[in-house]
């Protein structure tokens, strides 16, 4: 079977086969009796009949097989065509499969189905865009290039995801101009438009080609009527073996081409004829650097895997971020991620991990592990901290002592924290005096989870009516009308965090912490 699957890859498929697609179907009510139910199987596909497949095999419960030959003049399967009719099928859970064949080799297998009850008909969709798409888990079926539920069919749209298209214009540009992209049953099909003229068909790789000529797995061009040599082995040769005069031959081992027979090449430590295509990717061993991987061949898209995918002698070349466009981050030693101390914030592949984390991960993660900033006294001292608190859900804790130097007549204590730079108004901070466990707004121990952009605690004033403030002040035992000059030195815990509704950014904040710089005249 492998040889036929290789041929189909050159038509746009990149995996050995379109995997068997499991479906559970509740068919519409139809003819039923004590002897069973009747139903029909319809096929809808954009593969070219008579060229990419020449026979359809339908089975029920791996038995009751029906075969229908297909010729090039049979028209398209654009709107779906009944390919099998069954009568007297027992009600209940039934399985059936639809296999597309070319020269007795399966090129597409889809889909197995379970008939729950009733009769009617069911449409099996096989699209060119599913070539190379492996579907597993609770979405094991590929339709229109997407993995969908096993119950998704045109007759049961409730089990399908949102349609990929509603109009032909919603479909992407086809691989060749001789294709016509059509939106059918919510899926995009690439049908042969017929623009190649009589006696020709549209090939996904090569454009217009004569219908009487096929492209075999070894990359040459042969006529179907005079087929000979490697393509005649039945069953097809598996693994690192090749067809020679109708028999499969195991490839001998090697370390270099010099160890191989004349005109052979060493690939994957196996001596191979240069014109075979072991992995069926459309590239023969003469040019293919890795015959063990169907996704490695000259011109293939480079991936982040520390392997040479495009056979140019290098691995993981190109923009590191673009190589990791789906996973995010940058390509580093064959894996997608970010270097230590950097993060990908904007999600744009070209920029990779564009943000440097400040401070380093692991610093200031909690009040108990707050970053120690030392002391700012009320002698007009000031410091500025800059950081970006990345990753986005991170919070930063700082610890700073606001010192109150000795006073005899007027206290200059004015502790203040404020943002002098707050890009996009993205940051807020909370202040806790004395203890990480201090309750909110208790005895002046100010705590606000809503957050500040400017906070102060001061005694450099005097309010005679309320009897608060320490400027002027008097030493103990004091003077009538003045408060005692107390030592207001206190530890402040500052938690900086981002507002959740603000867009991600690398831009850092600037937090200024000062003491003794302001008075009541300000």
Secondary structure, DSSP 8 states (H G I E B T S, - for coil): -HHHHHHHHTTT--SSS----EEEE------EETTEEEEEEEEEE-S-BTTTB-EEEEEETTEEEEEEE--GGG--EEEEEEEEEEEEE-SS--EEEEEEEETTEEEEE--EEEE-S--EEEEEEE-GGGTT----TT--EEETTEEE-TT-BTTBGGGS-S-S-SSGGGS---SSTTEEEEEETTEEEEEE-STT-TTEEEETTTEEEETTEEE-TTS-EEEGGG--GGGG-SS---SSEEEETTEEEE--B-SSGGGS-TTEEEETTEEEETT--TT-SS--TTT-S-TT-TT-STT----SSSS-SSSSS-SS-S-HHHHTTTT-SEEETTEEE--TTEE--S--GGG-S-EE-SS-TTSS-SSTT-EEEEEEETTTEEEEEEE--TTTT--EEEEEEEE----SSB---EEEEEEEE-GGG-EEEEEEES-TT--TTBTTB---SS-BSEEEEE-SS-BTTTTB--BSEE-TT--TTSEE-----EEEEEEEEE-TTS------EEEEEEES---TT-
